[in-house]
């Protein structure tokens, strides 16, 4: 693949690349939509990745090209990075990583570059292709400008810089992209960012199945509405408990300040919040603020016009999912004889909560999860933001081949679009390694 990329690079730019950078996609085994609430998650890097061939140049220009002809070439001045939030095109994700590194070092005279990108992560599938591209671009810019950073610093910069495109993400995707190691999943905790190895049971394979429904987080407001609902739930829970609600941003902060368990937080949610949706008027009344203050001080740009928010359901999902992540890690560490069964149950509970409490599934994902469970998966759930994208299923290794055959037949045979995506819509994966730089020898 490197050789092929090199040949394409030479024919495109007329000279050879000096180095290559790769960053992997990821699958989140459990812990959906809780990283931006401050809670630990449990992803692993997959073998699919973004690979960029790079040649630093003397001009102040960045030229970007893609091996996939669907993605158009793009050229910009390296000193004037403009990121268009209204159109999440592929090059804008590269520019996020580039801008993040430039700003971190205050680079006044950054190096120009020719870059050719090749990606094997299915786009808009919930496997983090966009974050892998941001991370790859950050590492490319770092290397081209002769700077160094630790993996943790890189992950934190790339998390912040992806927000230039308008996604209020929490940092899981960028962290696993840099901190992943072959053969192990990671428990990723935030503030401070740290990663702990989690050994998965040997008798099970993890299978990714693409629903073939594309979901781009930056192009829709579903994702950011959920972030705001969690933020508003944080404010209302804090106020009810006499905490300084103006300073509280994440559901994790409430638990920390109150010094109680996740189980106790679930009880508090039951006591304080009601299951019916909250209107903006009711939220303002609860907090004693005006609609103007709500919009300017709490809500994000693309959630200004939302009139109702579900706070009870979102908080319930977050606190119960955070508990499932810790339980998942505990089972992996203890490795009891029935580990696969127990982990499968947690994955299934996670899925039900995503579907019913967080409402981030869709009919195709529901159907795909049902099919996977029917054909031998012990646990199956959506992975990534949801509303499309992929499922991840835990399948006993000895049943893997029949499982793949049956799921292929049941879900994809009827689907013309599915047939077109043959190679990257259903595959078993194992924990892969994190971002790397290869230098031309």
Secondary structure, 3 states (H helix, E strand, C coil): CHHHHHHHHHHHHCCCCCEEEEEEEEEEEECCCCHHHCCCEEEEEEEEEEEEEEEEECCCEEEEEECCCCCCCEEEECCCCCCCCCCCCHHHHHHHHHHHHHHHHCCCCCCEEEEEEEECCCCCCCCCHHHHHHHHHHHHHHHHCCCCCCHHHHHHHHHHHHHHHCCCCCCHHHHHHHHCECCEEEEEECCCCEEEEECCCCCEEEEEEECCCCCCHHHCCHHHHHHHHHHHHHHHHHHHCCCCHHHCCCHHHHHHHHCCCHHHHHHHHHHHCCCCCEEHHHHHHHHCCCHHHHHHHHCCHHHCCCCEECCHHHHHHHHHHHHHHHHHHHHHHHCCCCHHHHHHHHHHHHHHHHHHCCCCCCHHHHHHHHHHHHCCEEEEEEECCCCCCEEEEEEEHHHHHHHHHHHHHHHHCCCHHHHHCHHHCEEEECCCCCCEEEECC
